[in-house]
Amino acid sequence: MLNYPDNAAVRHHAVTSFIFLRFFTAAILSPTMFNLRSDILDSSVQRTLTLISKSISGIVNCVSSKS
């Protein structure tokens, strides 16, 4: 952010990226840690949550896939 001190879009993107990556994707990856679920998830559900979290991370980071 030091390279773009007057650009509000860069500041907003940095803050929203931090919030999504720090809180939302972490809560999706491990819902029992955040008391969203009380039971342990089976492997297929955990894999689906991992893929969803990776997709959200890619969108937040503005990364495009070549495949």
LINQUI-V131840 format. One line per field, one symbol per residue. burial: # if it has 16 or more other ideal C-beta (glycine too) atoms within 10 Angstrom, else .. Layout:
burial = ???
This chain:
burial = ............#......#....#..##.#.................#...#...#..#.......
